[in-house]
């Protein structure tokens, strides 16, 4: 009996020692140099729960704000590639992966320019698929960027997209005016889906269009989740919707091809049917691409617009100046029913100032997500190859670059280049070769939506969390 008891003590001791060793290895990962300061949190879970706590979309999360003063002094006057590092850089573990978080803009810009591998969590990789052309390789990424830019670049928007967006926005705004309310996020999501579906898939049967729209809207908000594909987990539910949507897209494409029905002009570009070009990708890759294209477009812009509307509604002077600008545009139209022209869009100077300021103040999430393919020395510290690098646009809130950075002030953009998507102190769409290819499209959507809102007098009833939808209340119809 004593021998059995002693054996159990030995077994338990070995298990405890092994666990302690694993915890030590997790807390102190190996590195060819010295890791940035920080904590890896609990094994596997890391610091994910602190990172994912709900927060106001107009502020950095508490997770980030708590760590900025803690590590700031450690990085004063450090250098990387002759660049002086001023902001804190620290390590952590999120969603089961090892992560470096940077609050230094110059380091973020350099990593964005020199590193091409996207730093996406496994939950997002699962959602997009292993064969997705956006993340598969550098060459495939260049190819799909080139295709996307044909539709969503400034020329594509001018020739192919603007009129449809204007018409759809006007229709939904009329409908909202009749009902007396308008859900901003939901409405823009519908406009996006309807407009892009027509450009990509061509005319759809009502049932197919309805089911497709339902699939897109059923995706859960926020893709940064634990990558475990088990029933009840967020990734499991998203994968179910993905499977359903991919099947629907494939059925639609094969049916249209078999019957000889017309695809949308963008689908013709994908298959090289315009101007007698060669087929540029297989049906399977095209379906993956279309799926990703819609998913990305529908996840970001509606949320930003909802926050923008909130900011405008809380600033009467901004609202008044917007209404003055858009009333002037309407007065200059020879045919008010003909819709907006490209020249009208370019003349929305103050609107672009509002959009730039909104993008500046709402960019509180990582804008640079990369995985370095080699170790990077930053002063005394090393960013290891294979770790996820997450860069925040802390420069947007730097009082040395922006006076009263927490104040929503569109007039700060007066006299500046409003068409620039990125600059040294402004990176709402990321930077480098993975700069958001839909940036021009997002700005056009927001400008047209704001234009039609300004043709009505509106008030707003907002949810308490700014990442949710917003309800615009139309007290009366008032075109100007």
N, C-alpha and C positions, 0 to 999 in steps of 0.2 A: 504493500500500500504506500509506504514511504517512497519507494522507487518510482511509482507511477506519479506521485505528487511532485517529486523532483523533476521528472521528465516533463510534466506540464509547465513547471516553472521555466525550464529551459526553452520550451517551444514558445511560450508567451514572451519571454525575454527576447528571443530572436525576432519575433514578429514586431515587438515594440521598437527594437533597434533598427529593423528594416524600415518601419514607418518613419522613424526619426531621420534616417538617412535620406529617404525620399523627400521628406518635407524640407530638409536642409538643401538638397539639390534643387528643389523647386524655388526656394527662397534665394538661392545663390547660383543662378545659371552660369554655365561656362562661357567664357568670352576671351578672345585673343587681345586682352587689354583690360581696361577698367570700365565697367558698365556705368552709365549715368546713374545718379542717385534715384531712389524710389523704393517701392515695395511691390512684390509679386502677389501679395494677398494670400488667400487660401489655395491649396492645390486644386487645379482644374478651374475652379470658380474664379480664382484671382480676385480682382476688385470690381467685377462686373456689376454687381448689384448697386454699389455706390455710383458707378459710372452711368447707369441707366435710370437713375431716379428722375422723375418728371421735373422739369424746370421751365421757367419762362423762356420762350424762344428768343427774346430780346436780350438775354444775358447768357454768359457762359454757365455751364452746369456747376453746381456746388463742388463736384468732384475736382474740376479743373481749378476753380477759384481758390480752393483750400490749398492747392499745391503750388500755385504761382509764388506766393510770398515765401513758402518753405524752401524752395530751391532757387529762387531768383539770384541771391548773392553768390551762389556757387559758379555762376556763368558770366560774371562781369569780365569783360575784356578777353574772353577766349576767342580762338580763331579756327576757322576751317576754310582751306583753299583761299587764304588771304582775306576772308570775310570775318569781320568782328561779330562774335555771337553775344547778344545782349539779353535775350529772353531765356527762361528756364527750359531745360530739356530733361525729362525724367522717364524712368522705366515703370512698367506696370504689366499686368496680365488681364486681358479682357476676352471674354467669349472663348476661353480655352487656349488662346494664343498669346505669344510674347510680343509686347508692344512698346515702342518708344514714342512718347508724346512731346512735340515741340511747340513752344509758344514764340519762337524766334522767326521773324518773317524772312530774314535773309537766308537762314539755313533752309527754311521751307522752300523758298524760290529755287535755291541751288539744287536741292534734292528733286524737286519737280522737273527741272530742266534736264538733269543728268540721269535720272532713273525712270525706266519705262514700265517696269513690272507693277501692275496695280496691286495695292495692298487691301484686298477685299477679304472680309471674314469668310469662314467656311459656310456660314449660313447663306451668304449672298452667292457664293460659288455654286452651292446646291441649287439655289433659286434660278440662277441664270443658265445652269447646265455646264458640264465639263467641256463640251465642244463649242461653247459660245465664242463667236469670232471677236467679240470685244476684249476678251481676256485670254484667248488661246495663244497668241503669239504677237510679236511686234509687227510682223508683216500683215497678219489678218486684221489687226487693229487699224493699221494705216489704210487698208482697203475699205473697211466699213466706215471709217471716218470720211474718206473721200466720197463714198456713196451718199452718206447722210448729209454731207455738206451741199450736195447737188440739190437737195430738197430744202434744207434748213439754213443754208448760207444766205447772205443778204440778197443775192440775185434770185435764188430759189424762192425766197419769201416774197419778193417783189412780183415775180412772174407767176407763181403757182399757189401761194398760200394766203396772202393777205385778204383777198376778196372774200374767200370762204370764211375766214375767221370773223371778218367784219359782219358778214351776213348772219352767221350763227349767233354771234354775240348780240346783235340787234334783236334777233328773234327771241332769245332767252330773256333779254332785258324787258322786252314787251310783255312776255309771259309773266315775269316777276312783277311788273307794274300792275298787271291785271289782278294778280293774286294779293298784292300788297306786301310781299316779302321776297327775298332772294338769298339763297344759301350760296355764298361766294365760292367756297371751295368745291362744293358739289357741282355748281353751274360750270365753272371753268373745266372741271374734269369731264363733264359731258361734251363741252365744246371741243376739247382736245381729242377725245375719243372719236367723235363724229367726224371732225375735220380730217384727222390722220387716217382713219379707217377708209374714207372715201379716196384719199390720195394714194393709199397703198393698195387696197383691195378692190377699188372701183365700187359700182353700185351693188348693194347687198339686199337680200330679201329681208323684210322687216323682222322676222323671227330670228334670223342669223345675226343681224345687227344688234338686236336686243340681248341675245345670249352673250355675244362678244362683249358688249358694254358691261353686262352683269359680271362677267369673269374679271374684267379689269378692276371694277369697283370692289370686288370681293377680296382683293389682296389686302392683307393686314398692313397697317401703318408701321413703319420702322422696320428696317431689314436687319439691324444689328441685334442678333439673337444668338442664344446658344445653338451650336450646329447639330444638336441631337435630333434625329428624325424619328421620334417616338410619338405614338398617339397622345394627343393632348398638348403637345409642344407646339409653339408658334411655327417652327420650320415645317413640321408635319402638315399643319393646316395649309401653309403656303404651297407646299409641294403637291397637295391634292388639287388646289386651284390651278397650279402650273400644268399639271398633267391634263386636266380638263380643257384648259385653254389651248395647249399645244395640239391636242386632238382636233379641236374645233377649227383651228387655223389650217391644219393639214387637210381636213375634209373640204374646207372652203376652197383652198388652192387647187387641190386635185379635181374637184368638181368643176371649177371654172376652166381649168386647162382642158379637161375632157370635153366640155360642151362648147369650147371656143369663145366663152364670154370674155368681155373686156375687163382687164385688170385696171387698177389705178395707174396713173403715169409714173409713180415712184416704183411700183412693182416692175414696170417695163424697163426702168433704168437698171434695177437690180439684175434682171435677166438679159440685159443688153439688147432689148427689142427696139429701143429708140435709136434712130440713125444707123440701123443695120449693124449694131455692135455685136460682140460675142457674148454668150451667156457667162455672167461673171461669178455665179455660185450655184450650187446644187439646190434642189427644192428643200431638202432637209436643213441646210445652212440658212436658206432664205427664211424659213419659218422660225428658226431660232433667232435670227436677226430681227424679224418683225416683232416677235414676242418681246425681246429685250428693248427694242426701240419704243414700243408703247409703254412698257412698264416704267422705264426711266422717266419718260415725259410726264407720265401721270402721277409720279411720286413726289416731284419737287415743286414745280411751278404753282399748282393750286394752293399749296401751303404758304408759299412766299407771298402770293397775291392776297391771301386772307390776312396775313400780318400787315401788308402794305395798306389795305383798306382800313384796318384798325388804326394804324398810325395817322393816316389822313384824317379820319373821322375825329381823332383826338386833337387835331390841330386846325382850328377854324380858318386861320390865315392861309394855310396850305390849300385847304378845300376851296376857299374863295378864289385864290389865284388860279387853281386848276380850272374852275368853272369859267373864269374870265377867258383863259386861253382857249378852251374848247368851244366856248360861245363864239369866239372870233373865227375859229376854224369853220364852224357851221355857217356863219354869215358869209364866208368867202366861197362857199360851194355854189356853183351854178345850178346843180341839181342835187337837192338834199336827199333824195331817195336813191341816188346812184352809189352812195357809200363812200368810204374813205379812199383817198388815193395815196400813193407812196409819198408824194410831195407833202400831203397833210401830215403823215406820220413823221417825216423828217422835220416838220415845222413845230412839233410838240416839244419845244425847248424845256419849258418848266416841267412837263411830264417826265422827260428823261432825267431831269435833276431829281425829281421825286423818286423815280425808280432806282437811280444810282444810290441815293441816300438810304432807301429802304433795303437794298441789297447789302450795303455796308453794315447797317445796324442789325440786320437779321442773320448775318453770317456768323453764327455762334457754334457751328459744328465743324468738324475737320474738313478742310478743303483740299489738302494734299494727302493722298493715301497711296503709299508706295511700299515695295519690298526691295531693299537694296540687295544687289547681287554680289557685293563685296563689302568688307568691313570699312567703316568710315570713321576717321579720327576727328573728333571735335574737342579741341583743347586737350585736356588730360583724359578724356573719356573716349570710348569706342561704341559706335552704333553697329551691332553685329549684322552680318549678312543673314538674310532669311527672316529677320524680325519685321513686323509691320511698323511702318513709320506713319504717324498721324500728325499732320501739321495744322495748327489752328491759325486763323487770320487775326491774331491778337493786335496786329498793327492797325486794324480798323478802330480800335478803342484806345489807341496811344494818343494821349493829350499833346504830345510833341508834333504829331502829324495832323491831328484833327482837334480843333478847339471845342471844348465841351463835347467829347466824343459820345456821351450817353444821350445827348439831346438830338432829337430828330429835326434836322435843319437842312432842307433841300437847297437853300440859298448858298450853302458852302461850295456848291458845284458851279456857281456862276463863273463863266469865262473859261471853264475847263473843257477838255476834250470829252464830250458825253458819249461818243461812240466807242471809246476804248473799253475793252473787256477786262484788261488786266494792266496793272502798272506796279511800280515798286511798292506802293502803299495801298493797293486795292486789288484783292484777289477773290472776289465772290464766286468765280467760276473755276477756281484752281489756276494752274499755270503749267507751262511746259507742253510737251507733246500730247498730254492727256487733258488739256484745257477743254472744258465742256463744249461739245460740238453743237449743242442746242441753245447756246447762250443768246444768239440773235433772235431765235424763235421765242424764247422765254420773255425777252424784253418787248418784242412785238405784241405778244399775247397780253402782257400787262398793260401796255400803252392803249391798245384798242379797248380793253375792258374798262380802263379808267375813263377813256373818252365817252363811252356810252353811259357810264355811271354819272358823268358830269352833265349829261343831257337830261338828267332827272335830279330832283332835290331829294337827297336821301338822309336817313338817320340810321343808326346802327345799334343792334343789341348783340353784345359779344359774350361768348363763353368766358369762363374765368381762366382757362388755359389757352394761351395764344396759339398753340399748334392745332387747335380744333377749328371747325368751320365757324364762319361768321354769318349772321343773318342781317341783311340790309332791309330796312323797313321803308317802303315807299308811301309817304303820307298822301301824295297826290302826283299825278302825272304832269310833268312840266318840261317839254322839249324846249331847247333854246337854239 
